[in-house]
């Protein structure tokens, strides 16, 4: 897998803009956090200016994403924006212990994102997460226990769920990984 900064015709800037907007952060506020001008940040979001690696680290930190999520695998021109090969998925998320997430969507410019999540054996988050999203998930394999708005659900392969801005947490109670596909709107990664 070849990781590099996206070419100028790619969507690094659009992804940064989508992440910023999903978090309710203004250009002015992000520029101030980064110590950069609104004009510079606007040019980055429109792919008119290329941020340095240091800038990308600061942007990732300010948007609470991994730096690697801002990098993309270089796809053949005819596939860009349409196809994501299994070997070219971008890692995303803040990586809580035992959760590996990869972006299945070609980028973050749509009204939603699709995520491939692997919950390692016996992994869990104990503090509930609440985010201003609507999420639908499908369990591909394994088992996942979900707590949504104070209710407990045990899900198996083939089951699906929906979360509408409610507090939730999860646990994989088994010795085998659980794989789920999540659709999240608006994008949060």
Buried (B, 14 or more C-beta within 10 A) or exposed (E): EEEEBBEEEBBBBBBBBBBBBBBEBEBEBBBBBBEBEBEBBBBBBEBEBBBEEEBBEBBBEBBEBBBBBBBBBBBEEEEBBEEBEEEBBBBBBEEBEBBBBBBBBBBBBEEBBBBBBBBBEEBBBEEBEEBEBBBBBBBBEBBBBBBBEEEEEEBEBEBEBEBEEBBBBBBBBBEEBBBBBBBBBBBBB
